[in-house]
Structure formats: structure tokens, C-alpha cells
């Protein structure tokens, strides 16, 4: 009689898994999702192999920790929003882009960013530097209305080291 009270069938794990995944629809933490997925895996393993309740629980906890670690370490960083949408215009200053249409005195150019900045990957731009050509890398230095002021990035002066001078 006591053995039947502590007997957990594979369908118990399956129901627990689906209940935990259902709870995840209402709780936006992604924690119960991984516990539910681990319970479903334990249901499959306990259906295939006759393992004791202790090993089932240990497998469930281990899988839940592994799933949560994989989520935090590998999957969640892929979903980070790097567009800076909804932020003020000052976040654009200092960003580097590439000229796709040359800015001229009487006509605006266009600069393209590799990641959309404040909701757009291309912006109208102007420049005081007349030597900017299509394909050049530029840095945003100011914003005037909906136009960006760009210029070539300043290169760091690296002193030339002559080994003969040290002799």
C-alpha cells in the first residue's frame, strides 16, 4: 500500500510539465517554462527506463538547472534589443555608420548603420568635410532636426617607434 502512494507514473510528469508551461503563459519569468520542459523530458525518460522516484526528481532538477543556464547564457543574449528605439536623439551621437549617398553642399546625403538606430538604419546626413565619399566610415557628431551631422573618425596618433633610437 505504501509503495503505491509514492509511485509516480510518467503521465504524472507529463501533466506537471504541461501545467508548468501553462503557468508560464501568465507569469513572464521563463522559470516555470524550463521546469515544465524538464518534467516532460523526465516523463519520456521514466517511460523508457524504470528509474526510482529519487532519480526522477534529481533528473528533473538537474535538467531544469541546465535549461535555465542555457537560456540565460546562450539564448537570452540573442534576443537583446540593440536598436535604441524609443530613446532620445543624443544616443545617436558617437555612432559609426557608412555613407551610402554622398552629402553635398546643396543636397543631403545618407548614412547607413549596421544596427537600426532609434528605429531606422538609414538617416539623412550633412557634413562639413567635403572629402567624404560613398563607402566611407563616418561618426555622428551632432543632430539638426532629422538630419545627422557626420565627419570622418579622428585617428589616434600613434607615435612611430624606431628601435635604433633606443640604442
Beta strands, then each sheet from edge to edge (+ up, - down):
strand 1: 96-101
strand 2: 109-117
strand 3: 120-127
strand 4: 137-144
strand 5: 147-152
sheet 1: 1+ 2- 3+ 5+ 4- 1+
end
